[in-house]
Amino acid sequence: MKKIGILGGVGWASTVDYYRAIAEGASRHFAKRGHGSPLPIPPMTIESVTQAKTRALRGVAEDEASWAGFDAVFREALLTLEHAGCDFGIIASNTPHARLHAIRQGVTMPILSIFDATAEVTATTGASRALVLGTAVTMQATDYADRLTKEGITANDRLPETEIAEMQAMIDNEFYGGASETARTRLLAFCNKHAAPGAAILLACTELPLAFPDHLDDPVFEADGHLFINPSAAHVSAALKEALEG
């Protein structure tokens, strides 16, 4: 098996869930093949950054220079994982992927893109439209829309800044450290307001799927009248495939 490097901490609850999902997914893989206990899991190293620090270092959209400090923190973390002997890396967060083109500079270890994994899974649903929900950085960027277009899927137009700010506040207040009691209700109200009929809704912040505890390991699921895509689960599936095939 290949060794997985997990860049986590953004936030910690989703990092825990990435580790759990990889371990349980590997266990299921080997159990189906008749492997005895203890069931193997891929070797992993976690490098956890501090979200309070990285949030303060966020730059301004379309101003590359303003992101230098943010990029450097994640680049250093990836290099730490590379030096630890990891065969490939995953970032257990959507937001830094918008900066992956800069973060990975100087890193030779392969990094699995959450955009690729999610777009490929979304294409299997037959949906022609998608609503991308996430942090302000994710919703202001076009990375998901650009990648989905290659699969023949049209992503939502950029929502007004007031709506993006509402989603960011929801993530900060209802999802940090796990989903609150009101998290699912507030999230569904946002979906009902903005999702077009038949659209696939991308829960493109690794905390958002925590509102659906029965579907944490499902890349695609239906709930409350909506079709949801869980990028975290899609990303984990891609990591398992890479690690176990190795």
Number of C-alpha atoms within 10 A of each C-alpha: 14 18 21 24 27 24 23 25 21 25 22 21 18 25 22 13 20 25 18 14 19 23 20 15 17 20 19 16 17 17 15 8 9 10 13 9 9 9 15 17 20 17 14 19 19 22 18 17 18 13 14 11 11 18 11 10 17 16 17 11 12 9 9 12 10 14 18 15 15 20 24 17 16 24 20 17 21 29 18 18 25 20 11 15 15 21 22 21 24 23 27 29 24 23 20 20 22 18 19 16 10 18 22 20 11 11 15 12 18 13 18 18 17 24 21 17 20 25 24 15 19 27 16 10 14 13 16 17 21 26 25 24 22 22 22 19 20 22 28 17 16 17 15 25 21 15 18 23 15 12 15 14 21 19 22 20 13 15 15 9 12 9 15 20 15 14 20 20 14 20 22 13 13 21 25 18 14 18 20 14 11 12 19 18 12 14 18 17 10 16 15 13 8 15 19 15 12 14 21 27 26 25 21 26 27 27 27 27 27 24 22 14 9 10 17 19 22 17 21 22 17 13 10 8 10 18 19 24 27 27 29 30 26 24 26 26 20 18 25 23 12 17 20 15 9 10
